């Protein structure tokens, strides 16, 4: 009896060598009895068209995009979903009728992890520190869960202000420099979304920004999470890392490609055990 061909998937970006994605999707495939061939393909924006065409010739049907390709992915797609349109960024591609269709699963993955953690933002005051490309995909899913307000702060305040202005609920979302956090504190939920940890640095977060029972979530995981984790530990602030979001957004992408959503908890547990 012939075995079905594996689902051929890949992650495109720069750098990708240390990505957890192949391991995550292998675990998803094992869980659901689906043979998965997930590759890492190193490329910047200038080589993306050629690398995608080669991937298609090899039978590729689905892909993830990471930095610096998420914005470029929008222009590659015949259609993009609502989340990708709101974010101005694509992190998941699916080949449909010989055309790439684009999706953004980042925000959905974050909300799945918030659910796992019992972190409800309804009628809560939310602060996002950082206004980089990853943040754009989070705002609409967060707003759909009805926080009482959302403030985005960034070293370059104008960038945070422009990002906030893209969304159609100005009475609920504001952007600016770090002083805006001082003016609007305290917050119930703080999301650390800068990349400072990759250079072993810290964002200029202040404990006074948090309410007494405030929750903290760092989009980073692994070594990039450690500087902020240490800062929180020294101040007795409980913090969750972004590994659960990574697995959550991957599960949503896997469902787009295969029609089946894997369970997140056992995969996350295995990654943590490793």
CORTABEL-V179765 format. One record per helix or strand of 3 or more residues. SS is the DSSP state (alpha for helix, beta for strand). FROM is the first residue (numbers start at 1). TO is the last residue. If there is no record, write none. Layout:
# CORTABEL-V179765
{{SS	FROM	TO} {SS	FROM	TO}}
This chain:
# CORTABEL-V179765
{{beta	7	13} {alpha	21	32} {beta	36	42} {alpha	45	57} {beta	62	65} {alpha	70	76} {alpha	82	87} {beta	92	96} {beta	99	103} {alpha	106	117} {beta	125	129} {alpha	133	144} {beta	149	153} {alpha	157	165} {beta	173	176} {alpha	179	184} {beta	187	192} {alpha	196	199} {alpha	207	209} {beta	210	218} {alpha	223	234} {alpha	243	258} {alpha	264	273}}
